Amino acid sequence: ETIVEQNADQEGIGNLKNLTYNHLACAYRRLDKLRTALKYLEMALQVGQEEPVVENIAVTHLNMCAVLSQLGNHERALDHAQNAVFFCQDQLVSLKLRRNDKQSKAVFLEKISVLAIAYHNMGV
């Protein structure tokens, strides 16, 4: 956490901070420390509010959905699943407007997978 904060003024650090907080949250979730996981996901979402573009914000919302669901807060979990759908659809539209190279195709397929998971989470 300290290393991430020390480098906060560097360009593109928002994506790195978001990814780092997500990974920490996933680690704590696997250790069944859901409140700590929730804390790191809240930090990741805060980065998403402060930065103009965070590439993995939809994944952050999916992780938040999973943790909140495990904590029994299903209404908030549903809100985050819906946010994941929104951000994922937005990113998919942006990808379609860009060049059609191999990297864009790989990212497109990743976003489609995230979107499918988000819709699944909304239904369960």
Secondary structure, DSSP 8 states (H G I E B T S, - for coil): -HHHHHTTTSTTHHHHHHHHHHHHHHHHHHTT-HHHHHHHHHHHHHHHHHSS--TTHHHHHHHHHHHHHHTT-HHHHHHHHHHHHHHHHHHHHHHHHS---HHHHHHHHHHHHHHHHHHHHHH-
